[in-house]
Amino acid sequence: MVYVTFLHYFLTLIRKTQGIMTFSIVAWDPTTQMTGVAVSTKHLAVGALVPHARASVGAIATQGQTNPLLGIYGLQLLEKRATSSSSTVDLSVEDIIHLVLKDDPDRHHRQFHLVDHQGHTAAWTGKDCVGWAGHFTFPYFSVAGNMLVGEATLTAMADAYRTKEGMEFCERLLQSLEAGEHAGGDKRGRQSAALYVAYRDAYPYLDLRVDHHHNPIAELRHLFEESRKEYYQSFRQSMPSQHPRTAYSMMANYLADEPTNAWAAELASAADRLPPESLSAPVNPERQEALTEA
């Protein structure tokens, strides 16, 4: 109840202020199959509402006059599309955006972009988004922003990401965000930033947030560097891991003995369509060196 009340208050505040004006990148890394979002804005706690990502599914940023439910619905559609044997698989990423926004009376105030588990991208910038607003989509990543100083912010973000191929994925997202800020960023200033990355598990691989700070991206960089240290890397790598393929298979096995065995067949089929589990989680080079020496 407290969460629902807070969400209602936050959405009302957003509507009154004409939305969270932001710049962001969503991306899928074909090498590691990691996916995630990096985002910054002149508004409180951007990481609570804008970034959405799910392992083996894709990533979404919902901004402008922000409605976090659009991110939730979008991920549900992407997951259904990734795991279903029905006609849902025929939906394009553009169709996903159309389905999410078609009945939204405020769609022209929204900005929404996504990447799926195959690197397909799509974006929407409503005609009533405030200030300079736009997006650029590429294979495997997309950048979008509104109330910016100009398109140079997004151009810098895209160039930074494209020229860092082979770099560790989380670092690559953060460097793109830093490039956007150096090129101008949000014309109103700075307040919050977030880096959200999903990989293999239902919980995030990395979820760093700066909710209220005079220099949020620099503080996000500080948190990121802290997350690379031995104590956190050891803790993170000791956590249980369950790939979505395993989760679907376990549910299918459980349901196989139930009257709803049609669900079991669907879940087993979904598990077969998910990417394999052979890839192991990327390891911080410093952590890898320590493990080797040990």
C-alpha positions in Angstrom: 0.0 0.0 0.0 2.8 2.4 0.9 4.5 1.6 -2.5 1.3 2.2 -4.5 0.7 5.5 -2.6 4.3 6.7 -3.3 4.0 5.7 -7.0 0.7 7.6 -7.4 2.3 10.7 -5.8 5.4 10.4 -7.9 3.4 10.0 -11.2 1.2 13.1 -10.2 4.4 15.1 -9.6 5.8 14.1 -12.9 2.6 15.1 -14.7 2.6 18.5 -13.0 6.3 19.1 -14.0 5.7 17.8 -17.6 7.8 14.7 -17.0 11.3 13.5 -16.4 13.4 15.1 -19.0 16.3 12.8 -19.6 19.0 11.3 -21.9 19.5 7.6 -22.0 21.0 4.6 -23.8 19.5 1.1 -24.1 21.7 -1.7 -25.4 22.1 -5.4 -25.9 25.6 -6.9 -26.1 25.7 -9.9 -28.5 28.9 -11.2 -27.1 27.9 -11.6 -23.5 24.1 -11.3 -24.0 24.0 -8.7 -21.3 21.4 -5.9 -21.7 20.9 -2.7 -19.9 20.1 1.1 -19.6 22.2 4.1 -18.6 20.3 7.3 -17.9 20.6 10.7 -16.4 18.2 13.7 -15.8 17.4 16.9 -13.9 14.8 15.2 -11.7 14.7 13.1 -8.5 15.5 9.3 -8.6 15.5 8.6 -12.3 16.6 5.0 -11.6 13.3 4.2 -9.9 11.1 4.7 -13.0 12.9 5.1 -16.3 15.2 2.0 -16.8 13.7 -1.5 -17.3 15.6 -4.6 -18.3 15.3 -8.4 -18.1 17.8 -11.1 -18.8 17.3 -12.9 -22.2 14.6 -10.4 -23.1 15.8 -6.9 -23.6 15.9 -3.3 -22.2 13.6 -0.3 -22.2 13.8 3.3 -21.2 10.4 5.1 -20.7 10.8 8.9 -20.3 9.4 12.2 -21.4 6.2 12.4 -19.4 7.2 9.2 -17.8 4.9 6.3 -17.2 6.9 3.4 -15.6 4.0 1.0 -16.4 4.9 1.3 -20.1 8.3 -0.2 -19.3 6.7 -3.0 -17.4 4.2 -3.7 -20.1 6.9 -3.5 -22.8 9.1 -6.0 -21.1 6.1 -8.4 -20.7 5.5 -8.2 -24.5 9.1 -8.7 -25.3 9.3 -11.7 -23.0 6.2 -13.2 -24.5 7.6 -12.6 -27.9 11.0 -14.2 -27.0 9.5 -17.3 -25.4 6.1 -18.0 -27.2 5.5 -20.3 -30.1 2.4 -18.4 -31.0 1.9 -15.5 -33.4 3.4 -13.2 -30.8 6.8 -14.0 -32.3 5.8 -12.2 -35.5 5.6 -8.9 -33.7 8.4 -6.5 -34.6 9.9 -4.2 -32.1 8.0 -1.3 -33.8 4.8 -3.3 -33.2 5.7 -3.6 -29.5 5.9 0.2 -29.2 2.6 0.6 -31.1 0.9 -1.9 -28.7 2.2 -0.1 -25.6 1.2 3.4 -26.8 -1.8 2.9 -28.9 -4.4 3.5 -26.2 -2.3 6.0 -24.2 -3.9 9.4 -24.3 -0.6 11.0 -23.4 1.5 9.2 -26.0 2.6 12.4 -27.7 4.2 13.5 -24.4 6.0 10.2 -24.1 9.5 9.1 -25.1 10.1 5.4 -25.3 12.9 3.3 -26.7 13.9 -0.4 -26.5 16.2 -3.2 -27.6 15.3 -6.8 -27.8 17.3 -10.1 -27.3 18.4 -10.1 -30.9 19.6 -6.5 -30.9 16.6 -5.1 -32.8 15.8 -1.5 -31.7 12.9 0.9 -32.0 12.0 4.3 -30.5 9.2 6.8 -30.1 9.5 10.5 -29.4 6.1 12.1 -29.1 5.5 15.4 -31.0 4.7 17.2 -27.7 7.9 16.3 -25.9 9.4 19.4 -24.4 12.5 21.2 -25.7 14.9 19.5 -28.1 13.8 15.9 -28.2 14.7 13.0 -30.5 16.3 9.6 -30.8 18.7 7.6 -32.9 18.5 3.8 -33.3 21.2 1.4 -34.3 21.7 -2.3 -34.3 22.0 -3.4 -30.7 21.6 0.0 -29.1 19.5 3.2 -29.1 19.9 6.7 -27.6 17.1 9.1 -26.8 16.6 12.3 -24.9 14.4 15.4 -24.5 14.7 18.9 -23.1 18.4 18.7 -24.2 20.7 21.4 -25.4 20.6 19.8 -28.8 21.1 16.6 -30.8 24.9 16.8 -30.0 24.2 15.0 -26.7 22.8 12.0 -28.5 25.4 12.1 -31.2 28.2 12.0 -28.6 26.5 9.1 -26.8 26.1 7.1 -30.0 29.7 7.8 -31.1 31.1 6.9 -27.7 29.2 3.6 -27.6 30.0 2.6 -31.2 33.8 3.3 -30.9 34.1 1.2 -27.7 33.3 -2.2 -29.2 35.0 -4.9 -27.2 34.9 -2.9 -24.0 33.3 -4.4 -20.9 29.5 -3.8 -21.3 28.8 -1.8 -18.1 31.8 0.4 -18.7 30.7 1.0 -22.2 27.2 2.1 -21.2 28.6 4.5 -18.5 31.1 6.0 -21.0 28.3 6.7 -23.4 26.4 8.5 -20.6 29.5 10.5 -19.7 29.9 11.5 -23.3 26.3 12.8 -23.5 26.9 14.9 -20.4 30.1 16.4 -21.8 28.3 17.3 -25.0 25.6 19.3 -23.1 23.2 16.9 -21.5 19.9 18.1 -20.0 19.7 21.9 -20.5 18.1 22.3 -17.0 21.1 20.8 -15.2 21.8 17.6 -13.3 20.2 15.7 -10.4 20.1 11.9 -10.8 21.6 9.1 -12.8 21.4 5.3 -13.0 23.0 2.2 -14.5 20.9 -0.9 -14.7 22.2 -4.1 -16.3 20.6 -7.6 -16.5 22.3 -10.9 -17.2 21.2 -14.5 -16.7 19.2 -13.9 -13.6 15.8 -12.5 -12.5 17.7 -10.0 -10.3 20.0 -7.4 -11.9 23.6 -7.9 -12.7 24.3 -4.3 -11.7 21.8 -1.7 -10.3 23.5 1.5 -9.4 21.5 4.7 -8.6 22.3 8.3 -7.7 19.0 9.7 -6.7 19.9 13.3 -5.7 23.3 14.8 -6.3 24.8 18.0 -7.7 27.0 15.9 -10.0 25.2 12.6 -10.5 27.1 11.1 -13.4 30.4 11.7 -11.6 28.9 10.1 -8.5 27.6 7.2 -10.6 31.2 6.7 -11.9 32.4 6.6 -8.2 29.8 3.9 -7.4 30.7 2.0 -10.5 34.4 2.0 -9.6 33.5 0.9 -6.0 31.5 -2.0 -7.5 34.7 -3.2 -9.3 36.6 -3.7 -6.1 37.5 -7.1 -4.8 35.1 -7.2 -1.9 32.0 -6.5 -4.1 33.1 -8.7 -7.0 33.6 -11.6 -4.6 30.2 -11.0 -3.0 28.5 -10.7 -6.4 30.0 -13.8 -7.8 29.1 -15.9 -4.7 25.4 -15.2 -5.3 23.2 -18.0 -6.6 22.6 -17.9 -10.3 19.6 -19.2 -12.3 19.4 -18.7 -16.0 15.8 -18.0 -17.3 16.1 -21.3 -19.3 16.6 -23.1 -16.0 13.7 -21.3 -14.4 11.4 -22.2 -17.2 12.5 -25.8 -17.2 12.0 -26.1 -13.4 8.5 -24.7 -13.7 7.7 -27.0 -16.6 8.9 -30.0 -14.6 6.8 -28.9 -11.6 3.7 -28.4 -13.7 4.1 -31.6 -15.6 2.4 -33.5 -12.7 -0.4 -30.9 -12.4 -3.7 -30.8 -14.3 -2.4 -27.7 -16.1 0.1 -29.7 -18.0 -0.6 -27.6 -21.1 1.4 -24.9 -19.3 4.2 -27.3 -18.8 4.5 -27.9 -22.5 4.5 -24.2 -23.2 7.2 -23.5 -20.6 9.4 -26.4 -21.8 9.1 -25.0 -25.3 9.9 -21.5 -24.1 13.0 -22.8 -22.3 14.2 -24.4 -25.6 13.9 -21.1 -27.3 16.0 -19.1 -24.8 19.7 -18.5 -25.4 22.0 -21.3 -23.9 23.6 -21.0 -20.5 27.1 -21.7 -21.7 28.3 -18.1 -21.3 29.7 -17.4 -17.8 29.3 -14.0 -16.1 32.0 -11.5 -17.2 34.7 -11.1 -14.5 36.5 -7.9 -13.6 40.0 -8.3 -14.9 41.4 -7.4 -11.5 39.2 -10.0 -9.9 40.3 -12.6 -12.5 43.9 -11.8 -11.8 43.3 -12.3 -8.0 41.5 -15.6 -8.6 44.4 -16.8 -10.8 47.0 -15.9 -8.2 45.0 -17.6 -5.5 
